[in-house]
Amino acid sequence: MDKDRIEGTMDKTKGSIKEGVGNVTGNEKMKAEGAADKAKGKVENSIGGAKDAIRDNM
């Protein structure tokens, strides 16, 4: 498993938590930060998946 996939999963989890806290508290900034972290995590996870696929096919 590539480190980008691990970091991506961590960012997605962090983003989900921030977004949830933002929803509960009504903090729009925290909700936006959470959504951004989740998006960043998805991209990192995709990059890591691509690296893994390349590595597996070599």
Order of alpha helices (4+ residues) and beta strands (2+ residues): alpha-alpha
